[in-house]
Amino acid sequence: MVTLFQALNLILNVIWFIMITQIIMSWLINFQVLNLRQPLVAQIWYGLNNLLEPAYRPIRRILPNTPGIDLAPLVAFIVLIIAQRALINNAGFFYGY
């Protein structure tokens, strides 16, 4: 069971890192620090969007339409943090205490 806890924790940490990377890249692109005409930047950006879009799409359907601001990453990030905290708070279940 310890291995299951570690695997779930690792998966949530990887998702956290990917979301942080996408959020920071979106800021850098919007402030024109990064340019999507650069092939490497475009590949990374579209790859991250393809990874995270399945998680954002159901959230966007529920949230109200806010022009200019996409709140789906924020909601997904909060849900991810709650899932991490719930996993850590229930670690005793995995360790058999």
N, C-alpha and C positions, 0 to 999 in steps of 0.2 A: 504493500500500500504506500510505502514511502516513495517508491519510484513513481507511482501515479501522481502523488502530490508534487514531486519535483518536475514531472513532465508537464502538468497543468500550469505550474508556476512559470516554467520556461516558455511555454506557448503564450501566456499572457504577457510576459516580459518582451517577447519578440514583437507581438502585436503593438504593445506600448511604444517600442522603439520605431516601428514603421509609421505609426500615427504621428509621433513627434516629428519625424523626418518630413512627412508630408505637410504638416502644419507649418514648419519652419520654411520649407521650400515654397509654399504658397505665399508666405509673407515676402520672401526674397524676390519672387517673380512679380508680385504686385508692386513692390517698391523698385522694380527694374534693376535689381542687383544681379539677378540671373535672367538670361534671355532664352526663351524657348526655341529660338532659331539655332542655338548651339545643339548639335546632335546628341551629345552625352546628357545634357540637362533635359532635353526633350524625352529621351529614352527613360531616364530615371523618373521624371514627372509622370509620364503616361503609364509606366509600370506600377508606380505607387497608386495612381488613380484606379488602375484596373484591379489591384489587390483590394483596395478599400471600398470601392463603389458598391459591391454586394452588401456590405454592412451599412453603408450610408443610405441606400435606396429606400429601405423600409422606414427609416427614421424620417426621411424627407417627405414621405407620404403622410405621416402623422403630423409633422410640424406645420404651422401656418407658413404661407409664402411670405418671405421677407426679402424684398429686392435688395441686392447688393451685399447681403450678409447670408452666408450659409452656416446655419446652426447645427447641421447634422454632425460635423466632426466634433463639436463641443459635447453634444449629447452622447455620442459614441465613446468619447474619451471619459466622460463621467461614468458611464456604464462599465467601462473597462476597469476603472479605478475601484468601483464598488465590487466588481467581481474579484479583483485581486485582494481587497480587504476581507471579503467573505471567505476566500480560500485560506488566507493566512489566519483568520480568526478561528477557523475550523480545522487547523492543522492537527490538533489532538486526535481527531477522528482518524486521520491517516496514520498517525504514529501509534495508535492503540492505547492512548491514555484514558 
